Amino acid sequence: MNFGALPERLAAVQAEVARRQGASRWTHPVTIVAVTKGFGLDAVRAALDVGLTELGENRVQEALPKIDDPVGRRAGWHLIGHLQRNKAKLVPGRFALVQSVDSLALAEELERRAAALGVAQRVLLQVNVAGEAQKSGCAPDEAPALARAVARLPRLGLEGLMTLAPLTDDVDVQRRSFGGLRRLRDALQEDGLWLPTLSMGMSADYATAVEEGTTMIRLGTALFGPRQP
């Protein structure tokens, strides 16, 4: 595929992030994770060429050939999709950040696999703020106890929270999800957990997420254009 429009698209995203942050009086940096799901190594190369070094994938099987390629080794890889426990053995040492830890069982399996390799694994806790049955993530009322349990695992570094908003153009619905995650994070920090990362916002709703204080957005279509069927 031709990714010649990527520099222009990236500049437009960066300008929108700056505008929305300014309107909401946020001053912290926002990390852009370029989601290469559905695209090949040409997208990885194009992202790196414009300075996007944090790349995301939904599935372990699709990610590994990219991660293990010499081009892919130049990036920091994020697993942003649901992770099954039987795939956890493939993750430590390859993914810089697992954004989709949603149960203690999964966290403990990642801990065990990371310990066996002698590596540390950075993670985020995925919270299903919207309460949608089809989405992964722990329930908001379960998040405090789960976050504390994950934070106690010596090989895992819990850095923050992640969520997916409902697929809707209704900004108020988006705002409730993103604001809910931020308030949950703030409450956990007041309780003694340092969680600097809020991963929320994708191509269709990242502007609202930025207004609500996200520190990380996950963009595929907004950067690379529509995926081929």
N, C-alpha and C positions, 0 to 999 in steps of 0.2 A: 504493500500500500504506500501511497504518497502522503507523507506527513509534513509537507512544505508549509502548511498553515499553522503548525504547532507554535512557532515563536509568536505569531500574532495572537493566537488564542491564549497563550500563557500570559502575554502582556495584558490582555483584556481581563483575565481572571485576577491578576495582581492589582490592576487598577480598581476593580470592583471590591476586592478585599480591603484595599486602602480606604475606599470611599465609605464602605459599610462600617469599618472600624472607627473611622473618624466621626461618623454620625452617632455611633454608640459610645464613643469615648474609651474604646479599648486601645491599648498601646503595645500589647504583647505580640510577639511574632506568631504568624500562622504558617505551619508547615504544610506544603502541598504534597500529597502522596499521589503519584501518577499511577492509575490503575491500568495495567496492561492486559487484564483479562480479555480474552478473545482476540488479542493481537499477537503478532510474532515478535521475533528478535529485532525486526526493523523498528518497532515501536520503542523497544528498550533502548536501542541505539539513538533514536531520535530524541527521546527524553533526556538521556545523558548529555547529548550534544547541546541542549538548551539549559543545562544546569540542574535538571530534576534528578536528584540522586536517590530519593526515597520512592520506591516502586511497590505497588500492591497487587496481590493476586487473591482470588477467591478460593481456588482449589489447589491443594498440595500437588496433585499429579500434573496439572498444567504448569505450575510454577517451577518445579524442579529442573526441567531441561533448560529453562531460562537462567535460573540461579547458577547452575553448574557450567554454563557457557562462559568463556572468557569475557565476553561483553557483559553478561549479567553479574559477574563477580565484582564489577565496579560499582554496583548499587547496594543500597541497604533495602532489604526486602521485608514487606509487611504482609502477614497473612490476615486478611480482612473478612474471609468467609468462615462459615461454621466448620469447626475441626472435630472430626470423629476421633474417639480415643484410640482406635486401632491405627490411625495415621500419625499419632503423636510422636512415634519413634523417628519419623522422617523430618521433624521440625527443628529441634535444637541444633545449633551450629550452622544452620542454613538461613533461618529467618531472624532478622534483627529484632522484630517486634511481632508478637501474636496479639492481635487486637480483639480476638473473639473467644476469650476464656469465659465460659458461662456456667461452670459447675466446679465444685471442689474435686470431683472425681477426675475431671479433665486436668485440672491444675496439678493434682497429685501425680497423674501419669506423666505430664510434662516435667515435673520435678524429678521423677524417677529416671526418665530418659536423659535429662540434662546432667544429672549426677553421674550416670554411667559414662557419659562422654567427658565429664570434667569441665563443663561449660556452664555459663549463666544464661538465662533466658528472660528477656524483657517481655512483659505482658500488659495488656489492658483487660479490664473486666467489662464484658458486654452486658448492658442492661436494657431490657425490653421496656422502655419507659412508656411506650404507647399501648402496651398490653395486647399486642396483636398475636393471635394464636399461631400464625404462619411464620413468625419471626423468632429467631434464636435470641438468647439472652436471659439472664435471671430477672426475676421480678424486682421492682424497686425496693419493696419491703424486705427482700432477702439480701439485698446488696451489701448493707453494712456488715453483717456477720460474715458473709462470703469474702468480702474485701479484706477483713481482718485475718481470716483464715489463710487466704492466698498470700498476704503480706508476710506471714510467719514462715512460709516455705523458703528455705535458705538459698535454693538455686534459682528461684523466680524473683524477678524484680517487678513489683506492681507499680506502674507509673501513672495510671489514670483510668478513665472510663471511656467507653464507646457506646454509641447507640445508632439506630436507624429510625428515622422519622417515617410516618405513614407516607405512602405514595400518593400525594395530593398536591394540588396547586394552592390549597388553602393555607395562607401564611400563618394564620392564627393557630391552626393545628400543628404546623411545623414548629412554631414558636413554643407551644406548650411542651412538645417533646424535648426540644433542645434546652429550653429554660429549666425544665424539670431535671435534666441530667446535670446541668451546672449547679443547681441548688443542692442536689444530692451530693455532688463532689464537694461543694463548700461545707456541707454539714459533716462529711467525713473528715475533712481537713481540720475543722474545728474540734473534732474528736481525736485528733492526733495522727491521722494518716496523711502523709504528704503525697498528693496526687496531682502533679502539674499538668498532665495531658488530658485534654478533652477532645476526643475524636468524634466529630459529628458534622454532617454535611457532605452531600455528594453533588453531582453535576446539576441536578434539578433544584436543589434547595440549599446550596452552600452559602448563598448570600444571607439567608435568614440565620443560618448557624453562626456566621461571622458576627452578626448583630447580637447574638446571644452568648458570645464569648468563646467560641470554639478556638482551640489551639492547633487543630489539624483537620484538614479537609481531604476527602478521598475522591479524586476526579478521574473519570475515564472519558466519556463522551465530550465533556467540555474542553478537553485538551486534544484528543485524537480524532474526534468526529464519530459518526455512527459506526457501530460494528457491522461487519458483513454478516448476513444470515447464514 
